[in-house]
Every structure is written in C-alpha cells, then in structure tokens.
Amino acid sequence: MKLKIDENLPDEVAELMRQAGHDASTVLAQGLGGHPDPDIAAVCAAEGRALLTLDVDFANVRRYSPSSYRGLIVMRLARQDKLYVLAIVRRLLALLEREQVDGRLWIVEEERVRVRE
C-alpha cells in the first residue's frame, strides 16, 4: 500500500510501515510541512497514497469525501505521545493486511476502528 504519513506523526511511523512492506513517504520529507490540509489531500490524491494522520479535520466527509482518495486513516487517540502512537500503529498494521482502506475513511481509536465509505 502507498501511504503518506502526516507531519503530526513521528518519523518512526513511516519506518514501521516500510518494514511491513508498505511504500510510505512523509509530508515533511516532501517539503510539505505547514501546508494547508487541502494541499496535503491533493498531493495524496495525485500520488495515489492513503493518508495516515492525527488531524481530525480529515474525518470531515463533506470536505474530504473518502471515495476521492486511496484512503484516509485518522487516528483519534486520547494520548498522542510517541510511544503510545507507535503502539497503536503497530496494531493498525495487522488490520491493514486484512482490510481495504481504498475509498474509505478509517477512524482509529484505542479500542476500535470505525469505517465510513
């Protein structure tokens, strides 16, 4: 799977994704740090990449229709410290192997993942 890792996630997230066999690039490595959300979304769409982010604005299906993207994965976590986020991402990897994200919005919470199409 091709993924874009948002700037609000630790760099280690991209490395975890790569180790699992995914093609993961980061917003920061592409020089897009600080760019507005619509710009990030447009780059993801143009590159055919799903976006992995902590930015809950991407959960707004009126602004970012899941069907227009290769996938939107929004992490809504009570804690956002590095170790905790990495632990949740490790659990997310197993789900990425079994479930399709293309054209869907995944809301990742501590105990569940909600999916909207």
ChimeraX attribute file (.defattr): number of C-alpha atoms within 10 A of each C-alpha:
attribute: neighborCount
match mode: 1-to-1
recipient: residues
	/A:1	18
	/A:2	19
	/A:3	24
	/A:4	25
	/A:5	27
	/A:6	23
	/A:7	19
	/A:8	14
	/A:9	21
	/A:10	17
	/A:11	16
	/A:12	15
	/A:13	22
	/A:14	22
	/A:15	15
	/A:16	16
	/A:17	21
	/A:18	16
	/A:19	11
	/A:20	15
	/A:21	11
	/A:22	16
	/A:23	15
	/A:24	21
	/A:25	21
	/A:26	21
	/A:27	20
	/A:28	16
	/A:29	11
	/A:30	9
	/A:31	9
	/A:32	15
	/A:33	14
	/A:34	11
	/A:35	12
	/A:36	9
	/A:37	14
	/A:38	12
	/A:39	12
	/A:40	18
	/A:41	20
	/A:42	13
	/A:43	16
	/A:44	22
	/A:45	16
	/A:46	11
	/A:47	14
	/A:48	17
	/A:49	23
	/A:50	25
	/A:51	28
	/A:52	25
	/A:53	21
	/A:54	22
	/A:55	16
	/A:56	12
	/A:57	12
	/A:58	23
	/A:59	22
	/A:60	11
	/A:61	14
	/A:62	8
	/A:63	10
	/A:64	17
	/A:65	18
	/A:66	23
	/A:67	15
	/A:68	14
	/A:69	23
	/A:70	23
	/A:71	26
	/A:72	31
	/A:73	26
	/A:74	22
	/A:75	23
	/A:76	17
	/A:77	16
	/A:78	9
	/A:79	10
	/A:80	15
	/A:81	11
	/A:82	13
	/A:83	12
	/A:84	14
	/A:85	19
	/A:86	17
	/A:87	12
	/A:88	16
	/A:89	20
	/A:90	15
	/A:91	11
	/A:92	15
	/A:93	14
	/A:94	11
	/A:95	13
	/A:96	13
	/A:97	10
	/A:98	8
	/A:99	8
	/A:100	13
	/A:101	21
	/A:102	19
	/A:103	17
	/A:104	21
	/A:105	28
	/A:106	22
	/A:107	20
	/A:108	20
	/A:109	14
	/A:110	15
	/A:111	7
	/A:112	8
	/A:113	16
	/A:114	10
	/A:115	13
	/A:116	15
	/A:117	13
